[in-house]
Amino acid sequence: MKLNEVFESYKEYILPTYTKTPLVFVKGKGSNLWDIHNKQYLDFFPGWGVGSLGHCHPKVMQAVRDQVSKLIFIPNNYYHIPQAKLAREIIYWSFAGKVFFCNSGAEANEGAIKLSRKFGNGRFEIITFENSFHGRTLAALSATGQKKYQAGFEPLVQGFKTVKFNDINAVRSALTDKTVAIMLELIQGEGGINVATADFVRQLRQLCDEKNLLLIIDEVQTGLGRTAKMFAFQHYGIMPDIMTLAKALGGGLPIGVMVVSKRIADILGPGMHASTFGGSPLVCRAALAVFGAIQKDKLLKNAQNMGEYLFERLNALKNKYPVINEVRGKGLMAGVELDIEGKAIVQACMDKGLLINCTHDKVLRIMPALTVTKGQINKAIKVLEEALKQG
Ligand SMILES: Cc1ncc(COP(=O)(O)O)c(C=O)c1O
């Protein structure tokens, strides 16, 4: 297909639900992407959080190739080995409990909401936070604390109360005798890279214990080493009751997971919840390869070291360019809050061969692969600085 034919086909046949950037990509390797004209890009926002290993990681490719030739899919009324191994791996890295496999972040969050309602036995209210993002399906959208995503889709699913992030008093004020859970991202991704404070998270955990509420941590964007720990909750010294995962877990293949702590692991029984494609042999092999690569290639350590370096370089830019208000985040999840809208900066970077993102209008989101090198960070910072100079 030629470039124009691609654009025409999208225009004619695909619902226009995405704001599109006119680039057609044909190949990816690590932190690099090539478009249809063979122009090379340095991808510092691979796959909207999916590409934690970068593009086409050799271990994922090998696992997928091997599994494709054996068994791609088997429904969940049977057993298969990759799912058994992956469940064990996820629990090993997170907390004692059990998992439910599905296909996306929103679906994992739907599972968490349903499980909470079943646990509540009449209690059904869930407290969520301003600027949160939990997905586009109706309950996940209702949990999301950003009106712009909800407008036009009312009536929303009832039972969600949205309060100020990092404000324990706001949470306490929202409690009723119907409250069953508190749901949050420890670093709000779509909401502008807002980091939960240690005190706030500790107090949330305490409150959940006192009132018999479930603490649901959405790690769809922060999970799998993004913050330089396998899961972001591990920075906080607390355990969730439910954790949701997706994005990076499949190394590019679609998988979502709800991880449920032991004490509530038997609440959903046979027939109460399901997902046809959830946890197929193929995606489980890919996810096992992701865990394998993170361990073997010491990617948590690399995320820690490269994250420190990235923040050092971004802070140096902040000191030089007053248009930068704040640099925040953890590990390799960085937000650069500007005084101005970030769109033009993202475009200028793209023209120079660097892909980054802008969220919440003014926050540049920089989330390179965990495999990123110092050389690649230097290159990206150079381009970003040129773009900032251009203004
Ligand atoms: C924190 C968080 N939760 C949930 C979702 C929804 O995930 P998905 O698009 O896989 O449904 C996202 C997607 O950006 C996310 O960032």
The ligand as an ORCA input file, in Angstrom:
! r2SCAN-3c Opt
* xyz 0 1
  C      -3.742      3.707     34.434
  C      -4.525      3.164     33.298
  N      -5.553      2.329     33.549
  C      -6.289      1.797     32.568
  C      -6.034      2.093     31.249
  C      -6.866      1.471     30.171
  O      -6.134      0.484     29.544
  P      -6.608     -0.113     28.129
  O      -6.461      0.974     27.128
  O      -5.689     -1.281     27.908
  O      -8.020     -0.535     28.306
  C      -4.970      2.955     30.935
  C      -4.677      3.306     29.537
  O      -4.016      4.255     29.216
  C      -4.196      3.499     31.982
  O      -3.187      4.330     31.747
*
